Amino acid sequence: MKVFYGVQGTGNGHLARSRVMARELKAAGIETQFLFTGRAADKYFDMAVFGDYWVRTGLTFNTSKGKLNYLKTAAEANVSMFLHDIKTLDLSDYDLVITDFEPVCAWAAKKQKKRVLGLGNQYAYHYDIPRKGSDPIADLIMKYFAPANISVGMHWHHFGQPIVPPVVDALETKGIIKNKIVVYLPFEDTSDVEKLLAPFENFDFHVSSPLALTSKHSNITYHSMSCDSFLKELYTCEGIISNAGFAMTSEALQLGKKILVKPLHAQVEQTSNGAALQQLGYAHVMDELDVETVQHWLHDNRAVHITYPNTAKILVQWIQDGMPEMDNDFIEEIWSHVDVLHVER
């Protein structure tokens, strides 16, 4: 079996999920060609698991000060290159195309009448799950950005719908350091983040950054982006402050970290993720970078520790079985292996 696998490179959540899928596909002996779009080729890191992967321009989203900007996104889109990439991507040698919300392979497969499997949190929004901040443009993006013939939506809870748990590594906390907080707010202005964190001198903030930065505040340390260094900090922290990306929050829940999220404005997936986390009681949510909310959260020791099954392995076996309909028994069996524990740190 030969699979073509496209990954949206905007942000790091799609890559984190795809790393886990790549290992399971390889373990199953499935030959896979990966394609990444949405960021410059030199901005990817820790990519060895993907082998001889390809990079194309694709489409990305423009963000500024914690908000998605539709106008700049449209103005900066290289439509001619996008159409060229779709036209020149030959998928004739592949038995299946998988898209992790990656538009080039999705549209190329549609054009070539190939089967397309959509994997990710975005595809859960085909069902009746918590949703917030929807508008006509957001609805069009969700529907047409990376269309698929078959889709498997993922979420932290099933909400009574045919969706599956997150694809996440089997992570274990390794010696929590009191008052250590990991911060991952890639869509926010760095100066705004420093202003938010600086007053809390009794806490040690470890901020992930694509740039080599040094803070003038002794309680703030910057770390360059890499999987190993980020997980090292994540393992030992008490909690995490992040945007409401799906993969990052899934890792934090798997590790039992307390969570504070600030959704990216005008991005319906993140605003809806925030609503879901609040409804489930899995995290605190702030609409803006708010000092009072951070102070309250820092002194709240409650957290949720969720053990998820190896969803990636389950999905790879399902693919090998011919992707039969995921009936109620199939969905119930997967979720029966999810354990939710409320803890105090």
Secondary structure, DSSP 8 states (H G I E B T S, - for coil): -EEEEEEE-SSSHHHHHHHHHHHHHHHTT-EEEEEEESS-GGG--S-GGG-S-EEE------EETTEE-HHHHHHH--HHHHHHHHHH---TT-SEEEEES-HHHHHHHHHTT--EEEEEGGGGGGSS----S--HHHHHHHHHSS--SEEEEB-SS-TTSS-B-------------TTEEEEE-TTS-HHHHHHHHTT-TTSEEEEEESS----SSTTEEEEE--HHHHHHHHHH-SEEEE---HHHHHHHHHHT-EEEE---BT-HHHHHHHHHHHHHTS-EE-SS--HHHHHHHHT--EEEEEE---HHHHHHHHHHTT-----HHHHHHHHTT-EEEEEE-
